[in-house]
Amino acid sequence: MTEKKPVYNGYNEKYIIGSELKATFENKYYATGRHHSVILGITIPEYLRLINIDNTQTYRIFLNDYFCRIMDGETDKLIAFFGYSSLDNIKICTDPESIKLEFTCPNCGANLKFKEGKFGEFLGCSKYPSCKYTTKIPIIGNC
């Protein structure tokens, strides 16, 4: 195993398996944009599934009240860094219950993947470039 990277100030460090990580963020939504104040209509467990967090694998996480950094438990490779919020901290502009995101491509049936582009986060077909389907993730509110 390689030498561990330093602990980040203000974060709690944990070693946790993927299923516990998903349970930690139940009813929390993905935060994005400048200062992570824009809340998207995708829950953190959905996001973690889309970036292929394995339920049985161990991850090293750094967690505070607003952000989470996920690293591979063995190699310390950065997997994800994201902001999050719960509905009670959000000024809601769209009812989250009205959002029905599909996670399979309507064109080819492949799984959609979470992607980041110059205009923000979106879902795109995992068979890109042969299938170019994309869809926006709706904004549900602001912090």
C-alpha positions as CSV (number, residue, x, y, z in Angstrom):
1,M,0.0,0.0,0.0
2,T,1.3,3.5,-0.8
3,E,1.8,6.2,1.8
4,K,-1.5,7.9,2.8
5,K,-2.1,11.5,1.8
6,P,-2.6,14.0,4.7
7,V,-5.8,14.5,6.5
8,Y,-7.8,17.6,5.3
9,N,-8.5,20.3,7.9
10,G,-12.1,20.5,9.0
11,Y,-13.0,17.0,7.7
12,N,-13.6,13.8,9.5
13,E,-11.7,10.9,8.0
14,K,-13.4,7.4,7.8
15,Y,-12.8,4.1,6.1
16,I,-16.2,2.9,5.0
17,I,-17.7,0.4,2.5
18,G,-19.8,1.6,-0.4
19,S,-23.2,0.5,1.0
20,E,-22.5,2.4,4.2
21,L,-21.4,5.4,2.2
22,K,-24.6,5.4,0.2
23,A,-26.7,5.1,3.5
24,T,-24.7,8.1,4.9
25,F,-26.1,10.3,2.2
26,E,-29.7,9.1,2.1
27,N,-32.0,12.1,1.4
28,K,-29.1,14.3,0.4
29,Y,-28.8,16.0,-3.0
30,Y,-25.9,16.9,-5.2
31,A,-24.6,20.5,-4.9
32,T,-22.8,22.2,-7.8
33,G,-21.9,25.5,-9.2
34,R,-20.0,28.4,-7.7
35,H,-19.7,27.8,-3.9
36,H,-21.8,24.6,-4.4
37,S,-25.0,26.6,-3.9
38,V,-27.0,25.1,-6.8
39,I,-28.7,21.8,-5.8
40,L,-29.4,19.3,-8.6
41,G,-32.3,16.9,-8.7
42,I,-30.1,13.9,-8.2
43,T,-29.6,12.3,-4.8
44,I,-26.1,11.4,-3.6
45,P,-26.9,7.6,-3.5
46,E,-27.9,7.9,-7.2
47,Y,-24.8,9.9,-8.0
48,L,-22.6,7.3,-6.2
49,R,-24.3,4.5,-8.2
50,L,-23.6,6.4,-11.4
51,I,-19.9,6.8,-10.7
52,N,-19.7,3.1,-9.9
53,I,-19.2,3.1,-6.1
54,D,-19.1,-0.7,-5.2
55,N,-21.2,-1.6,-2.2
56,T,-18.5,-4.0,-0.9
57,Q,-15.4,-2.0,-1.6
58,T,-13.7,0.0,1.2
59,Y,-13.2,3.7,0.6
60,R,-11.3,6.4,2.5
61,I,-13.6,9.5,2.9
62,F,-13.1,12.9,4.2
63,L,-16.5,14.4,5.3
64,N,-17.8,17.6,6.7
65,D,-21.3,19.2,6.8
66,Y,-21.1,20.4,3.2
67,F,-18.5,18.3,1.2
68,C,-17.2,14.8,0.8
69,R,-14.0,13.6,-0.8
70,I,-13.9,9.9,-1.7
71,M,-10.6,8.1,-2.2
72,D,-9.8,4.5,-3.0
73,G,-9.1,2.7,0.3
74,E,-6.0,1.0,-1.0
75,T,-4.3,3.4,-3.4
76,D,-5.7,6.8,-2.1
77,K,-6.6,7.7,-5.7
78,L,-9.3,10.4,-5.8
79,I,-12.6,9.1,-6.9
80,A,-14.9,12.0,-6.3
81,F,-15.2,15.3,-4.5
82,F,-18.7,16.8,-4.2
83,G,-20.9,19.1,-2.3
84,Y,-24.3,18.0,-0.9
85,S,-27.3,19.4,0.9
86,S,-30.6,18.1,2.4
87,L,-34.0,19.4,1.4
88,D,-34.4,21.4,4.7
89,N,-31.4,23.5,3.7
90,I,-32.6,24.3,0.2
91,K,-34.8,27.1,-1.2
92,I,-36.8,24.8,-3.5
93,C,-37.8,26.0,-6.9
94,T,-38.8,22.6,-8.4
95,D,-40.6,19.9,-6.4
96,P,-38.1,17.0,-6.2
97,E,-40.9,14.5,-6.3
98,S,-41.8,15.7,-9.8
99,I,-38.3,14.8,-11.2
100,K,-38.1,11.4,-12.8
101,L,-34.6,10.8,-14.1
102,E,-34.0,7.8,-16.3
103,F,-30.7,6.0,-15.9
104,T,-30.8,4.0,-19.1
105,C,-30.4,5.5,-22.6
106,P,-33.7,5.8,-24.5
107,N,-31.8,5.5,-27.8
108,C,-29.7,2.4,-27.2
109,G,-30.6,1.0,-23.8
110,A,-27.1,1.4,-22.3
111,N,-26.6,2.8,-18.8
112,L,-26.2,6.5,-18.4
113,K,-23.2,7.9,-16.7
114,F,-22.7,11.1,-14.6
115,K,-20.5,13.5,-16.6
116,E,-19.1,17.0,-16.2
117,G,-18.8,19.4,-19.0
118,K,-18.2,23.1,-19.6
119,F,-21.8,23.9,-19.0
120,G,-22.1,21.7,-15.8
121,E,-23.1,18.2,-14.9
122,F,-25.3,16.0,-17.0
123,L,-26.1,12.4,-17.8
124,G,-24.6,10.9,-20.9
125,C,-24.7,7.5,-22.6
126,S,-22.0,5.1,-21.6
127,K,-21.7,4.0,-25.2
128,Y,-20.4,7.4,-26.3
129,P,-19.1,8.1,-29.0
130,S,-21.3,5.6,-30.8
131,C,-24.4,7.0,-29.0
132,K,-24.4,10.7,-28.2
133,Y,-27.5,10.9,-26.0
134,T,-27.3,13.3,-23.1
135,T,-29.8,14.8,-20.7
136,K,-29.7,17.6,-18.2
137,I,-30.1,17.1,-14.5
138,P,-32.7,19.5,-13.3
139,I,-32.1,22.2,-10.7
140,I,-34.3,21.8,-7.6
141,G,-33.1,24.8,-5.7
142,N,-30.4,26.9,-4.0
143,C,-28.7,26.9,-0.6
